[in-house]
């Protein structure tokens, strides 16, 4: 039988079994799965909001609706894009992965992300014959500052502030790197119980400046291991942009000594 399919239709074993599996799975057995973890994006970047059917099901003949705050972000209907009712803020910036829809992938690609894109999104398959027809995805958007460069052994300030200025002392402020806590301000004081041990005793905020929205972080005795992408977050801030990204690059002091030596050596040669 398999040879028959392969000879007459050019189908492999995986093609046949995969097609049969898709036929056996009904719309009543598939659920829409969003993402428990937020999707982080930087202003100007592209973002993919993950959403899929589990178990996989060919969704091309059904309606797929992406919305945010009740506004239409992207609609697939009658086996094609239906964007007549799309919110104007998303025009020309959204797309689905058409070739993946046969496998139940209804993820949304959003290009050229702006601060206004932050928020809670939902992907919905209204006519799906299951209990779970909708998935939710939270998109957070931040800005990248210019990289901060420091030499091993020096102290450094990672800049972050609220604009316009706002007294942040009563709110929670979190500094993280690679998912690890670098410094936390909570209930009007430093809360360092969950601080990554690599940063113990080396971080501080400018308490007197927090009334003016300054939540910059001071990091002392910098090491090469401190290099990376840092995030300052104000989770309960009533705005779309609750986080900011700062890149820290760390150089060895040896390179600075060599540069200094070269400058002195060149000057001495000129004097001769």
C-alpha positions in Angstrom: 0.0 0.0 0.0 2.8 2.4 0.9 4.6 1.6 -2.4 1.3 2.4 -4.2 1.1 5.8 -2.6 4.7 6.5 -3.2 4.6 5.4 -6.9 1.3 7.0 -8.0 1.3 10.1 -5.8 4.9 10.7 -4.8 4.0 10.5 -1.1 6.4 9.2 1.5 5.4 7.3 4.6 5.6 10.4 6.8 3.4 12.3 4.3 0.7 9.6 4.4 0.7 9.1 8.2 0.8 12.8 8.8 -2.2 13.4 6.5 -4.1 10.5 8.1 -3.3 11.9 11.6 -4.6 15.4 10.6 -7.8 13.8 9.3 -8.4 11.8 12.5 -8.0 14.9 14.7 -11.3 16.8 14.8 -12.0 20.4 15.7 -13.5 19.2 18.9 -10.3 17.7 20.1 -8.0 20.7 19.5 -7.5 23.5 22.0 -5.9 27.0 21.3 -2.7 27.4 23.2 -1.2 30.9 23.8 1.8 31.7 26.0 2.2 31.9 29.8 5.4 33.8 29.4 5.4 37.4 28.1 6.9 38.2 24.8 9.6 40.9 25.1 10.3 43.2 22.2 12.4 46.2 21.6 11.1 49.3 19.8 11.8 48.9 16.1 12.2 45.1 16.2 9.9 42.4 14.9 8.0 40.2 17.3 6.3 36.8 17.0 3.3 36.2 19.3 3.1 32.4 19.6 -0.3 30.6 19.3 -1.1 27.1 18.1 -3.6 24.3 18.2 -2.9 21.2 20.3 -3.1 18.6 19.1 -2.2 20.0 15.6 -5.1 20.6 13.3 -5.4 22.2 9.8 -7.0 25.6 10.6 -6.9 27.1 7.1 -10.7 26.5 6.5 -11.6 28.2 9.9 -11.7 31.8 11.0 -8.7 33.0 13.1 -9.0 36.3 14.9 -6.2 38.3 16.6 -7.4 41.1 18.9 -6.1 43.5 21.5 -8.3 45.5 23.8 -11.3 44.6 21.7 -9.6 46.0 18.5 -9.0 43.8 15.4 -5.3 43.1 14.9 -5.5 40.5 12.2 -8.2 38.2 10.8 -8.1 35.1 8.6 -11.4 34.2 7.1 -12.6 32.1 4.1 -9.0 30.9 3.6 -7.5 34.4 3.2 -6.5 37.5 5.0 -9.5 39.7 5.9 -8.2 43.1 7.0 -11.1 45.4 6.4 -11.8 45.9 10.1 -8.1 45.9 11.1 -7.1 48.6 13.6 -5.2 51.3 11.6 -2.3 51.2 14.1 -1.5 47.7 12.8 -1.9 48.3 9.1 0.8 46.7 7.0 2.6 45.3 10.0 0.9 41.9 10.7 1.0 38.5 9.1 0.4 34.8 9.7 2.5 31.9 8.7 0.3 30.5 6.0 2.4 27.3 5.3 2.3 26.5 9.0 -1.4 26.8 9.5 -1.9 23.2 8.2 -0.1 22.1 11.4 -2.2 24.4 13.6 0.3 27.2 13.9 -1.6 30.5 14.1 1.2 32.6 15.5 1.2 36.3 14.6 4.2 38.2 13.3 4.2 41.9 14.2 6.9 44.1 12.5 8.5 47.4 13.5 7.2 47.2 17.0 6.3 50.5 18.8 5.7 51.4 22.4 1.9 51.5 21.7 2.0 47.8 20.7 2.5 46.7 24.3 -0.5 44.9 25.9 -2.5 41.7 26.1 -3.3 40.0 22.8 -5.7 37.1 22.2 -5.8 34.6 19.3 -9.3 33.2 18.8 -10.7 30.4 16.7 -14.5 31.0 17.2 -15.8 27.9 15.4 -13.5 25.5 17.0 -15.6 22.7 18.6 -13.7 22.6 21.9 -13.8 24.2 25.3 -10.7 26.3 24.7 -11.1 28.5 21.6 -8.9 31.4 22.7 -5.3 31.9 23.8 -3.6 34.9 25.4 -0.2 36.5 24.9 1.2 39.5 26.7 3.6 41.7 24.7 6.0 44.0 26.6 7.9 46.7 24.7 11.1 48.5 25.9 13.7 50.8 24.6 17.4 50.1 24.2 19.9 52.8 25.4 23.3 53.2 23.9 25.7 50.5 25.3 27.5 51.5 28.5 31.2 50.7 28.4 33.3 50.1 31.5 36.7 48.7 32.4 37.2 45.8 34.7 37.5 46.9 38.4 35.7 50.3 37.8 32.3 51.3 39.0 29.5 52.0 36.5 26.0 53.5 36.4 23.4 51.9 34.3 21.0 54.8 33.4 17.2 54.4 33.7 14.6 57.0 34.5 10.9 57.8 34.2 9.8 60.4 31.7 8.1 62.7 32.6 9.6 62.5 36.2 7.5 60.5 38.7 8.0 59.6 42.3 8.7 55.9 42.1 9.6 55.2 45.8 6.2 53.6 46.5 6.4 51.3 43.5 8.4 48.2 42.8 11.6 48.5 40.8 13.3 45.5 39.4 16.7 45.2 37.8 17.4 41.9 36.1 19.8 40.2 33.8 19.2 36.9 31.9 16.2 36.4 34.2 18.2 36.8 37.4 17.5 39.5 39.9 20.3 42.1 40.1 18.6 44.6 42.4 15.0 45.0 43.7 13.3 47.9 45.4 10.0 47.0 47.1 7.8 48.4 49.8 9.9 51.5 50.1 13.2 49.8 50.6 15.9 47.6 49.0 14.7 44.0 48.8 17.7 41.8 48.1 16.6 38.4 49.3 16.3 37.0 45.8 19.4 38.8 44.4 21.8 36.8 42.3 24.8 36.0 44.5 27.2 37.4 41.8 25.9 40.9 42.5 25.8 40.7 46.3 27.2 43.9 48.0 27.9 45.6 44.6 24.6 47.2 43.6 22.7 50.3 44.8 20.0 52.7 43.7 20.1 56.5 44.2 17.4 56.7 46.9 17.2 60.5 47.0 16.8 60.7 43.2 13.9 58.2 43.1 11.4 61.0 43.9 12.4 62.4 40.5 12.0 59.1 38.7 15.7 58.2 38.6 16.0 54.5 39.0 19.5 54.1 37.6 21.7 51.3 39.1 25.2 51.7 40.4 27.4 48.6 40.0 30.7 48.6 41.7 33.9 46.6 41.1 32.8 45.5 37.6 34.0 42.1 36.3 34.0 40.6 32.9 31.1 38.4 34.0 28.9 41.5 34.5 28.7 42.1 30.7 25.3 41.6 29.1 21.8 43.0 28.7 20.2 44.5 31.8 16.5 45.4 32.2 15.0 47.9 34.6 11.3 47.2 35.2 8.5 49.0 37.0 5.8 46.3 36.8 2.9 48.3 38.3 3.5 51.5 36.3 0.3 52.7 34.7 1.7 53.0 31.2 2.5 50.9 28.1 6.2 51.0 28.6 7.2 49.4 31.9 10.7 48.3 31.1 14.0 49.6 29.6 17.0 47.7 28.3 20.7 48.6 28.9 23.7 46.9 27.4 26.9 46.8 29.5 30.1 46.0 27.7 33.2 45.3 29.9 36.8 45.7 28.7 40.0 44.6 30.2 42.3 47.2 31.8 45.2 45.8 29.8 43.8 47.3 26.6 43.7 50.7 28.1 47.3 50.4 29.3 48.4 49.4 25.8 46.6 52.4 24.3 48.2 54.7 26.9 51.7 53.2 26.2 51.2 53.7 22.5 50.3 57.3 23.0 53.3 58.0 25.2 55.6 56.1 22.9 54.4 58.1 19.9 54.9 61.3 21.7 58.4 60.4 22.7 59.3 59.6 19.1 58.0 62.9 17.9 60.1 64.7 20.5 63.3 63.0 19.2 
